[in-house]
């Protein structure tokens, strides 16, 4: 378990629902990854790098609603700036399984609470 945090610490993290609208290969990344373009509705479009090639094809990801943290500072990865962090859980093979909505019925940009 990680260090205990307060509710104030947790409330600073902005979890939102977004839909992946574009998926590109990212050969410049050190580990196999995709470049994702994600629509967060009124909050706009954000880009992210995601090391999820073990379980997902580009076709699997297109139009998938995911959960992401959108208030991280931009992080440069090779020649690309990642603007949000797509959330997932490592399975028993250490492959990342995305956290996602159970249906595409949630409005992009909705806050996870």
N, C-alpha and C positions, 0 to 999 in steps of 0.2 A: 504494500500500500504506500502511496505517496504521502508527502507532508500534508497535514490537516490544514484546510483553508477556512476562511470565514464566509458567511453568506455575501458580505460585501465584495470579497474576492471573486466569488462565483458570478455575482451580478454584473461584473465588468465584461464577461464573455458573451458575445452576441452570436447565438446559434440561430441559423435561418434555414428555411427550405428553399432550394433552388433546383432548376431543371437544366441538365446538361444539354447544350445546343450544338456544340462542336467538339470533336475529339480528334486530336492529331498525335502522330508518333512524336517522340522526343528523343532522338538518337544522341543528342549532346548530354543528356543526363547520365550520371555515373551508374545508376541502377536503372533497369528497364522501367520506363514511365510513359505516361501520356500527358499531353497538354490539354486541359479541359477549358471550355468556355461555358460559363454557368449564368443563367438568367435568374436574377433575384427580384424580378418584378420592378416595382417603383424604386428599389434600391440600386438598380442598374445591373450591368453585366460585369462579371469578374472572371479572372483567369486563375487557374490553379494547375500545379504539377502534381500528379498522383502516381505512386508506384503500385499500380493495381493490375498490371498486365498478366499476372499469374492466373487470375480468375475471370477477367473481363476482356472481351474483344471490343473494338471500337463500336461495332453494331449493338452490342449489349448495353453500352453506356448511353448511346444517343437517346435523348428524351426521357432519361431516367431522373426521377426526383430524388435528391440527396440532401443530407444534412451537412452544413458547413459552418465554420466559425468565420465570420466576415470582418472582424475588427482587429485582425493581426496586422502588423506593419508588413509592407511588401518585402518579400525575400527573393533575392536574385539566385537563380539556379541556372548555371551556364549562362546562356544569352537570353534568359526568360525571367520575367518577374511574376512570382506567384502572389496573388492578392488575397487569397483566402485558404483555409485549411479544410479539405474534405475529410469527413470523419469516417472511421471504420474500426473494425475489431480484427485482431490477428487470430486466425483459426489455429488448429493443432499443427498445421504445416507451416505456420508463420506467414500465411497468405492473408492479405487484407480483404475483409468482407465489408462492403460499404454499408453505413447506416443510411436507411432510406425510408421514405413514407411507404405505407402499405398500398397506397393507390396514388394516382396522379390527380387526386381531387383537391389537393391543398394548393392554395394560391401562392405563387412564387413570392418570396420575401417574408412570408409569415414567420414570426418568431417562435422558436421552440422554447417551451417553458416547463 
